[in-house]
Amino acid sequence: MKYSKIFQYAYLVFAILFIYDGITKWNDGTNGAYISLGLAALAIFMYFFRRKFAKKYDKTNNSK
C-alpha cells in the first residue's frame, strides 16, 4: 500500500503542473487552457478519490 500513497501525491504534482500550464496558456492567449485546467481538476479529484479508497482499504485490513 506504500505505492498508492506515492501515487496520491503524484496526482497533486500533476495538478500543480497542469494549473501552471493552464495559466500560462491563458495569459498567452493560446488555445488549450481549458483542457489543462480540466486535467488539473481531474487530478485533484483523483487525489481525493484515491485517498478515500486507501483509507477505506486500511480500515478493513486493520479490522481483520
Buried (B, 14 or more C-beta within 10 A) or exposed (E): EEEEEEEBEBBEEBBEBBBEBBBEBBEEEEEEBEEBBEBBBBBBEBBEEBBEEBEEEEEEEEEE
